């Protein structure tokens, strides 16, 4: 039976890779990547790159045509407490998403970026963005429906 749980954990990104339990979604946020446009995508695996270049948006309709976006999910295992961040880079095309890359951060590399109280950075319109302080506040981080 243990082998089946490990296989299930390998194919489901919302399953803990330590104890193979289903993880809870603690935070979701949609970001635009203003520096990356069509035919100019370059893969980045460094969390530092994403800290500097992601701009929070409330819905997919706010992302200009031809600009890449990222969906960020923070998971937490209710059994062992392990946390995992999934970052999906995609190009919004009409009503679909052309996924370029999915990255996982298992060691808190983006925690300071996700949980800071205020970024001081601007959104796509130049307004200063306030960020959530904890995972229970959904004012800016509510489930993104890619509308």
Phi and psi in degrees as a GROMACS rama.xvg file:
@    title "Ramachandran Plot"
@    xaxis  label "Phi"
@    yaxis  label "Psi"
@TYPE xy
-61.2712  -35.3359  UNK-2
-64.8586  -35.8123  UNK-3
-68.6995  -37.2338  UNK-4
-66.3021  -38.6931  UNK-5
-67.4879  -39.344  UNK-6
-65.1698  -41.762  UNK-7
-63.4835  -40.3294  UNK-8
-66.3033  -31.1235  UNK-9
-72.47  -28.3757  UNK-10
-101.503  -5.08348  UNK-11
-119.055  115.5  UNK-12
-70.5117  -13.7656  UNK-13
-96.7692  18.5466  UNK-14
-111.297  139.464  UNK-15
-63.5773  130.271  UNK-16
-82.6417  -2.59504  UNK-17
-97.254  -48.0035  UNK-18
-117.628  2.76478  UNK-19
60.6823  31.2613  UNK-20
-96.1161  157.091  UNK-21
-71.0675  133.508  UNK-22
-95.4219  152.339  UNK-23
-90.354  143.153  UNK-24
-82.5245  120.302  UNK-25
-97.481  -26.4817  UNK-26
-159.078  140.524  UNK-27
-133.172  141.711  UNK-28
-153.962  143.058  UNK-29
-103.926  136.265  UNK-30
-129.631  148.379  UNK-31
-96.4145  153.926  UNK-32
-120.233  82.8763  UNK-33
-59.8713  -24.8015  UNK-34
-82.3588  -8.36332  UNK-35
-119.227  119.11  UNK-36
-124.117  176.62  UNK-37
-53.0158  137.251  UNK-38
67.1592  8.78339  UNK-39
-125.539  22.8332  UNK-40
-77.3668  131.555  UNK-41
-129.46  131.848  UNK-42
-69.714  134.684  UNK-43
-130.104  130.485  UNK-44
-108.493  -2.4188  UNK-45
-85.1984  129.895  UNK-46
-64.5055  -29.1123  UNK-47
-60.2408  -39.8076  UNK-48
-59.525  -45.9569  UNK-49
-69.6186  -34.7244  UNK-50
-59.4752  -37.5961  UNK-51
-85.2208  -25.9669  UNK-52
-114.017  -5.24804  UNK-53
-88.3867  136.569  UNK-54
-120.613  120.251  UNK-55
-66.5782  139.089  UNK-56
-132.038  157.262  UNK-57
-87.8887  -32.3481  UNK-58
-149.594  160.946  UNK-59
-60.4459  -30.2482  UNK-60
-63.5392  -19.6014  UNK-61
-80.4291  -9.87784  UNK-62
-88.0891  120.807  UNK-63
-60.9387  152.052  UNK-64
-58.8867  136.668  UNK-65
86.7393  -1.53016  UNK-66
-99.6029  137.51  UNK-67
-75.4402  159.337  UNK-68
-137.565  165.138  UNK-69
-132.146  138.041  UNK-70
-107.229  128.291  UNK-71
-113.768  130.134  UNK-72
-124.134  131.976  UNK-73
-110.186  122.477  UNK-74
-109.331  151.163  UNK-75
-139.532  133.416  UNK-76
-81.5104  125.166  UNK-77
-71.7735  -19.7402  UNK-78
-86.7612  -51.6089  UNK-79
-107.196  -9.47666  UNK-80
83.8391  1.00422  UNK-81
-62.8103  137.998  UNK-82
-114.517  146.636  UNK-83
-143.827  136.774  UNK-84
-112.212  128.456  UNK-85
-109.932  128.285  UNK-86
-120.978  115.117  UNK-87
-107.151  116.412  UNK-88
-95.5289  128.684  UNK-89
-148.344  162.346  UNK-90
-109.391  116.62  UNK-91
-70.0551  120.971  UNK-92
-127.578  111.722  UNK-93
53.128  -120.622  UNK-94
-101.577  16.4056  UNK-95
-123.226  170.936  UNK-96
-123.704  121.821  UNK-97
-91.3129  99.7307  UNK-98
-74.1968  127.849  UNK-99
-97.1817  -40.4549  UNK-100
-160.24  145.973  UNK-101
-125.365  123.086  UNK-102
-116.607  147.728  UNK-103
-121.354  135.7  UNK-104
-119.867  112.777  UNK-105
-103.389  -1.04766  UNK-106
-121.096  24.2911  UNK-107
73.9341  23.6641  UNK-108
-61.4501  -27.6889  UNK-109
-108.346  7.40905  UNK-110
-58.0262  -45.515  UNK-111
-63.858  -32.9671  UNK-112
-71.4507  -42.6156  UNK-113
-72.2792  -43.3826  UNK-114
-102.057  8.58014  UNK-115
-68.1043  149.577  UNK-116
-77.5359  -30.231  UNK-117
-153.416  134.541  UNK-118
-85.1035  -33.1754  UNK-119
77.0075  -6.52044  UNK-120
-88.0004  170.131  UNK-121
-108.798  157.801  UNK-122
-85.5789  -170.618  UNK-123
-65.6799  -20.4296  UNK-124
-96.6415  0.0130327  UNK-125
91.694  4.75401  UNK-126
-83.874  143.559  UNK-127
-71.7501  131.863  UNK-128
-96.0508  135.839  UNK-129
-96.4132  143.707  UNK-130
-116.089  159.168  UNK-131
-65.7808  150.956  UNK-132
-99.1135  -27.9276  UNK-133
-141.786  170.341  UNK-134
-75.3937  -6.14522  UNK-135
-91.6382  -10.2637  UNK-136
-93.341  114.634  UNK-137
-105.179  18.8579  UNK-138
-59.9235  -44.0611  UNK-139
-110.248  -9.04705  UNK-140
-118.968  10.5979  UNK-141
-49.5649  166.41  UNK-142
-56.3295  123.787  UNK-143
-83.1487  127.205  UNK-144
-100.984  5.37886  UNK-145
53.2213  47.1942  UNK-146
